[in-house]
Amino acid sequence: MDKLKLVMVGNGMAGVRTLEELLKLAPERYDITVFGAEPHANYNRILLSPVLAGEQTIQDIMLNDVDWYQENGIKLHLNKKVTGIDRKKRIVTAEDGTTAEYDRLILATGSNPFILPIPGKDLPGVIGYRDIADTDAMIEAAKIYKHAVVIGGGLLGLEAANGLKLRGMDVTVVHKNEWLMERQLDKISAKLLQKSLEDKGLKFLLEKDTTELVQGESGRVSAVRFADGEIIPADLVVMAVGIRPNSALAEQIGIHCNRGIVVSDTMQTFDPRVYAVGECVNHRGIAYGLVAPLFDMAKVAANHLAEFGIARYVGSVTSTKLKVTGIDLFSAGNFTGGEGYEEILLSDPVGGVYKKIVIQDNKIAGAVMYGDTVDGAWYFQMLREERNVSDIRDHLMFGQSHVGDLGHQGQNRASAMSDDMEICGCNGVCKGTVVKAIKEKGLFTLEDVRKHTKASSSCGSCTGLVEQVLASVLGGDYSEAPKTKAMCGCSDHTHADVRAAIREKKLLSIPDVMSALEWRTPNGCASCRPALNYYLISSWPGEAKDDPQSRFINERAHANIQKDGTYSVIPRMFGGQTTPDELRRIADVADKYAIPTVKVTGGQRIDLLGVKKSDLPGVWQDLGMPSGLAYGKALRTVKTCVGSEWCRFGTQDSTKLGVDIEKALWKMWAPHKVKFAVSGCPRNCAEAAIKDVGIIGVDSGWEIYIGGNGGIKTEVAHFFVKLKTDVEVMEYSAAFLQLYREEGFYLERTVHYLARVGMDYIKQRVLEDEAGRKALYDRMMFAVQNEKDPWLERTQEGVGKHEFEMLSA
């Protein structure tokens, strides 16, 4: 296929991110030409304030140097402002006469600082604050002049004021409104911010209208005059009163503009050959100025330029973190509240702490925090996910460390961690490694950090910590994890989309799914194939065929692979009970196959460690016991105490109930591993409080708890229901797990499923809807009756046995 010609006007963060995404998807599709009006390659604009403050240099904030363009075959024209575009001939012309033809055009022209239309606005010493040239001008002025006036008390203005103060200037911030950062803060938090900045030496004039910039004898600006007649000295005036989308070029060539270049959800203008991304864009009436939405736009534009045609940009929820040294401040969503909203407040002016969480319909609608912002990422995540917070409302104000995190309180407080402290236990990554990678490699997203450092790429329990580090290093401009995340790079469809399509279209095989949903990669990958396989067999038990090659190695071998390449075999012991005959067989097998280690597991079973792969079928056959599925995304164990049958404290027969449950559900595949525990009395010797389903015997029956987790990040199970009989416990537990099987995303534990959908939803489906509960129970029983014991199937029926024989030859 002949290459198409792609021209991009603008060389900023949004535009270059579009090219980076495009090169991942279709590296050979286009000959690319880029026009940049500045003399610099792509740099990180949101880090201009640390450069002004002297904390970093221009070189430190470069994202893509000139070599990057050359390495990727991109023709780069620096310092060449585009002045004309002929849409009929499809030719772009720069100010110096340079031209380029295009088949597709990206407009990434960014924004311009708004300059107040007042006398003196064009005097020397009056500048905006948008690029490296503005930053250099302020640094040079600070070497010579004394008085600086920043007009505008928003985020950008305060960053400029802080940097100039650190450069030694006497700085006054002038703001038209009653309080600073009125778009990000309420009045109370803004006053706390102002007090902190005044303690740093900044001065403020609020509710002031600037009417004139006065010219001095040198011809340079010398003073600022206000509507009330007051005049203050000014050797440097920085206009930071807002930005305006730079849509002049688009308007000139007849592209529809309305406070920005108007684009569709595919980032196309009404001319389908012309795309637009970044601050120059108006999408659904909104022009975004933060990095996160711009990168979301870039990904969508790249998807359509690569001719996949399935991504949509539907807008973004944004958060803000002030990047002024020593001041912690965070806001997101609708933090002003109003009629129909509730507010939870914590105010300690003396201690310098203020929090306000705004709630509507039991969901977080907005939040603003000053002084203590460590839970900002957590609140923002719940806001984006529209998580029902009714179950944690009493603890919400006190932060994530007070909600279901026993033994790990304070683990989420990334800001208090030193650089040498470990942030990702799975991969041994410390905080300093993450911070260094963010700064040196220009990382903005959680996925970027995972790729470069491996932090948060395994169990995911440190994701919140990594997001907090991103937010603290980059501020609120970092690219938040999207509310809806694609399964993998093979498709833009979410897990929910795929599950729904499998049910609605009755898809029965992986090729069917990939064809129906236009999978980008013909055969999928190691991330999507196991998920697709699970969604198929859980949606259509008995009809969809299990694909062993789409399972992870442990599930293909039906044993846990160990670090030396041998395997671990754990036979099923229902409820932790065994017999002398079973124990003799286990001992005989260990001797016969020279198995080096025999260990009792935490789940009340016996583990044979060090089994050769070629010996697995023989071990299974000689044991003559069912598979413990200790390797699978399935029901692992039902841990029990001895209960009322033996224990003098026992109130219920926990062993019998545990055995009954395990025998009923042991062949159940699930989105992730599932663990039960049944305790015969509230002393809870079986540790039911940290299991996916925990059952505790009381005098009047049983209490069921769900959503516990005893892993890296301990999660205490939530009380679900109290029941009288064993039969009820079986029905309700199976119904909950079937709901989880049908709606949980692959590799999503019950604790995370519960957090995503909310306890109220699960109670509605299982407790309040009797017919629905019984239907869920029936579907569970139908699903498990269709499953076979994988060990028995391979030893007696010979299914897949050749795999082990071939490997042993």
JOKA-V452075 format. One record per pair of residues at least 4 apart in sequence whose ideal C-beta (glycine too) atoms are under 6 Angstrom apart, sorted by sequence separation. I is the first residue (numbers start at 1). J is the second residue. If there is no record, write none. Layout:
i: <I I>
j: <J J>
This chain:
i: <23 56 64 67 94 130 141 153 181 185 216 226 247 257 258 263 264 268 331 337 369 375 389 392 398 401 417 429 436 437 449 462 470 474 487 493 500 501 508 513 524 528 534 535 540 551 562 578 601 611 615 642 654 662 670 684 729 739 740 744 748 750 757 762 763 764 765 792 793 802 10 50 51 69 86 129 152 164 177 185 197 250 269 276 282 288 303 304 322 348 360 382 424 438 443 493 502 507 514 524 551 573 578 590 629 642 679 689 697 698 723 748 788 794 50 93 115 128 165 216 225 251 256 263 337 423 437 443 449 450 456 486 507 554 561 562 601 644 679 688 709 723 793 794 8 69 85 127 150 164 250 268 269 322 347 358 389 395 450 456 471 537 643 679 688 695 696 708 765 766 794 91 92 179 213 214 223 224 267 303 358 395 401 422 423 470 487 536 548 553 559 560 590 599 611 644 645 678 688 84 181 214 321 346 401 507 537 644 677 679 695 708 744 82 91 127 150 161 180 194 223 224 247 267 279 357 420 421 456 484 559 598 643 677 707 740 90 150 179 213 214 223 250 300 320 345 392 401 441 455 505 643 677 694 706 707 82 83 90 161 356 367 400 419 597 643 684 705 180 212 221 247 263 300 319 343 344 419 595 597 641 693 740 47 80 81 180 210 211 247 255 256 355 417 533 596 640 677 694 705 706 113 245 261 343 364 437 595 640 676 705 80 148 211 221 278 297 354 437 501 595 675 681 704 44 113 296 341 342 449 533 675 676 677 678 679 680 691 704 43 80 208 209 263 353 364 640 674 690 43 44 261 341 352 353 364 434 513 689 703 43 153 261 262 263 277 296 433 530 586 638 658 690 42 77 148 260 277 337 434 529 530 657 702 42 142 153 260 378 510 593 701 11 41 147 148 149 150 151 259 293 335 363 605 638 694 701 6 41 146 213 258 277 334 375 429 493 638 654 11 41 142 375 654 4 5 6 7 8 9 16 275 362 429 593 654 739 3 129 142 153 154 260 427 689 702 3 290 362 491 576 652 689 178 490 491 267 490 589 635 650 651 736 11 129 171 172 173 174 175 284 334 335 424 490 635 650 735 333 334 335 423 426 508 573 649 247 267 333 335 426 502 589 635 174 245 246 267 444 445 490 589 603 649 245 332 434 438 444 446 490 508 570 604 634 165 499 503 508 603 634 644 715 165 331 488 502 570 633 636 643 739 266 424 435 490 585 637 638 639 640 641 735 738 39 330 374 423 488 568 569 633 635 636 641 34 39 488 633 693 709 161 329 374 487 568 718 735 738 32 33 34 35 36 245 423 569 709 735 738 328 330 654 707 734 37 566 567 641 707 35 328 566 641 652 243 330 567 640 651 721 731 734 35 265 639 707 16 265 332 651 23 333 569 332 346 414 412 571 344 414 571 572 414 572 415 559 571 570 692 35 151 570 319 575 576 575 33 317 657 560 670 559 9 671 149 671 672 554 555 671 672 160 160 575 52 157 575 51 156 575 7 149 574 52 147 378 48 126 147 377 575 147 148 149 150 151 152 574 152 574 123 145 150 151 377 145 377 40 120 123 7 15 119 120 14 118 377 7 125 126 141 5 124 125 5 5 6 7 8 9 10 12 123 4 10 384 8 10 129 49 53 52 125 126 128 129 53 49 668 667 667 115 113 114 114 113 114 196 111 112 111 112 111 110 184 109 109 107 184 321 323 321 321 320 319 162 192 627 626 627 627 189 87 188 85 110 111 104 105 106 107 108 110 108 110 109 620 621 620 617 192 617 189 189 311 186 310 185 295 617 291 290 292 617 292 616 614 613 614 538 308 534 531 558 541 542 46 541 495 461 461 459 18 14 14 49 21 17 21 14 18 22 26 17 21 25 18 22 14 18 22 425 408 407 406 406 404 404 391 388 388 63 44 46>
j: <27 60 68 71 98 134 145 157 185 189 220 230 251 261 262 267 268 272 335 341 373 379 393 396 402 405 421 433 440 441 453 466 474 478 491 497 504 505 512 517 528 532 538 539 544 555 566 582 605 615 619 646 658 666 674 688 733 743 744 748 752 754 761 766 767 768 769 796 797 806 15 55 56 74 91 134 157 169 182 190 202 255 274 281 287 293 308 309 327 353 365 387 429 443 448 498 507 512 519 529 556 578 583 595 634 647 684 694 702 703 728 753 793 799 56 99 121 134 171 222 231 257 262 269 343 429 443 449 455 456 462 492 513 560 567 568 607 650 685 694 715 729 799 800 15 76 92 134 157 171 257 275 276 329 354 365 396 402 457 463 478 544 650 686 695 702 703 715 772 773 801 99 100 187 221 222 231 232 275 311 366 403 409 430 431 478 495 544 556 561 567 568 598 607 619 652 653 686 696 93 190 223 330 355 410 516 546 653 686 688 704 717 753 92 101 137 160 171 190 204 233 234 257 277 289 367 430 431 466 494 569 608 653 687 717 750 101 161 190 224 225 234 261 311 331 356 403 412 452 466 516 654 688 705 717 718 94 95 102 173 368 379 412 431 609 655 696 717 193 225 234 260 276 313 332 356 357 432 608 610 654 706 753 61 94 95 194 224 225 261 269 270 369 431 547 610 654 691 708 719 720 128 260 276 358 379 452 610 655 691 720 96 164 227 237 294 313 370 453 517 611 691 697 720 61 130 313 358 359 466 550 692 693 694 695 696 697 708 721 61 98 226 227 281 371 382 658 692 708 62 63 280 360 371 372 383 453 532 708 722 63 173 281 282 283 297 316 453 550 606 658 678 710 63 98 169 281 298 358 455 550 551 678 723 64 164 175 282 400 532 615 723 34 64 170 171 172 173 174 282 316 358 386 628 661 717 724 30 65 170 237 282 301 358 399 453 517 662 678 36 66 167 400 679 30 31 32 33 34 35 42 301 388 455 619 680 765 30 156 169 180 181 287 454 716 729 31 318 390 519 604 680 717 207 519 520 297 520 619 665 680 681 766 42 160 202 203 204 205 206 315 365 366 455 521 666 681 766 365 366 367 455 458 540 605 681 280 300 366 368 459 535 622 668 208 279 280 301 478 479 524 623 637 683 280 367 469 473 479 481 525 543 605 639 669 201 535 539 544 639 670 680 751 202 368 525 539 607 670 673 680 776 304 462 473 528 623 675 676 677 678 679 773 776 78 369 413 462 527 607 608 672 674 675 680 74 79 528 673 733 749 202 370 415 528 609 759 776 779 74 75 76 77 78 287 465 611 751 777 780 371 373 697 750 777 81 610 611 685 751 80 373 611 686 697 289 376 613 686 697 767 777 780 82 312 686 754 64 313 380 699 72 383 619 383 397 465 464 623 397 468 625 626 469 628 472 616 628 628 750 94 210 630 380 638 640 640 100 384 726 631 741 631 82 744 224 746 747 631 632 748 749 238 240 655 135 240 658 135 240 659 92 234 659 138 233 464 135 213 234 464 662 235 236 237 238 239 240 662 241 663 213 235 240 241 467 236 468 132 212 215 100 108 212 213 108 212 471 102 220 221 236 101 220 221 102 103 104 105 106 107 108 110 221 103 109 483 108 110 238 159 163 163 236 237 239 240 166 163 784 784 787 239 239 241 242 243 244 327 243 244 245 246 246 246 320 246 249 250 331 471 475 475 476 476 476 324 354 789 789 790 791 354 253 354 253 278 279 273 274 275 276 277 279 278 280 280 791 795 795 794 370 795 368 370 492 368 492 368 479 801 477 477 479 804 480 804 804 807 808 741 520 746 746 790 783 786 291 786 745 712 713 712 277 277 278 323 298 295 299 294 298 302 306 298 302 306 301 305 298 302 306 712 713 714 714 716 715 716 759 758 760 442 442 477>
